[in-house]
Amino acid sequence: MTSLRTLTLAALCALAAAGTSQAADTTATQQLAHWSAQAGSPGNADKGKVFFTTRHGSEWSCASCHGTPPTAQGKHASTGKPIAPLAPAFNPKTLTDTAKVDKWFRRNCNDVLRRECTAVEKADVLAYLNALKP
């Protein structure tokens, strides 16, 4: 019984450790480097700003919820739910979890573009977000 309990406890600890290893597994700068490599060119902050603030055939732009610039608390356009600042210099927790960044791009690109963003678009948006400073 004791060995079973020990094995169960060890398994739960391993699962907990695996689950927490995903949080804060990256930085905004590393995300930019990753997507720039995927794009085959460095992200362009100026193009990222235009992309972020433009409606792409839908009623929303990224800025509709995150603000222009995304340095203060935003608000979801339809639910009114508060959204933490997106620019890393104004919110050190943003863009630090790869799974959340991937989910954020997948969901928001679909909302704004009705498709997934390209690697170039992701790199440009991340360059813009990383360029915003207090």
Secondary structure as the mmCIF struct_conf table of DSSP 4:
data_model
#
loop_
_struct_conf.conf_type_id
_struct_conf.id
_struct_conf.beg_label_comp_id
_struct_conf.beg_label_asym_id
_struct_conf.beg_label_seq_id
_struct_conf.end_label_comp_id
_struct_conf.end_label_asym_id
_struct_conf.end_label_seq_id
HELX_RH_AL_P HELX_RH_AL_P1 THR A 2 SER A 21
TURN_TY1_P TURN_TY1_P1 GLN A 22 ALA A 24
BEND BEND1 THR A 26 THR A 26
HELX_RH_AL_P HELX_RH_AL_P2 ALA A 28 ALA A 39
TURN_TY1_P TURN_TY1_P2 GLY A 40 GLY A 40
BEND BEND2 SER A 41 SER A 41
HELX_RH_AL_P HELX_RH_AL_P3 ALA A 45 THR A 53
BEND BEND3 THR A 54 THR A 54
BEND BEND4 GLY A 57 GLU A 59
TURN_TY1_P TURN_TY1_P3 CYS A 62 CYS A 62
HELX_RH_AL_P HELX_RH_AL_P4 ALA A 63 HIS A 66
BEND BEND5 THR A 68 PRO A 69
TURN_TY1_P TURN_TY1_P4 PRO A 70 THR A 71
BEND BEND6 ALA A 72 ALA A 72
STRN STRN1 GLY A 74 LYS A 75
TURN_TY1_P TURN_TY1_P5 ALA A 77 THR A 79
STRN STRN2 PRO A 82 ILE A 83
BEND BEND7 ALA A 87 ALA A 87
TURN_TY1_P TURN_TY1_P6 PRO A 88 PHE A 90
TURN_TY1_P TURN_TY1_P7 PRO A 92 LEU A 95
HELX_RH_AL_P HELX_RH_AL_P5 THR A 98 LEU A 113
BEND BEND8 ARG A 114 ARG A 115
HELX_LH_PP_P HELX_LH_PP_P1 GLU A 116 THR A 118
HELX_RH_AL_P HELX_RH_AL_P6 ALA A 119 ALA A 131
#
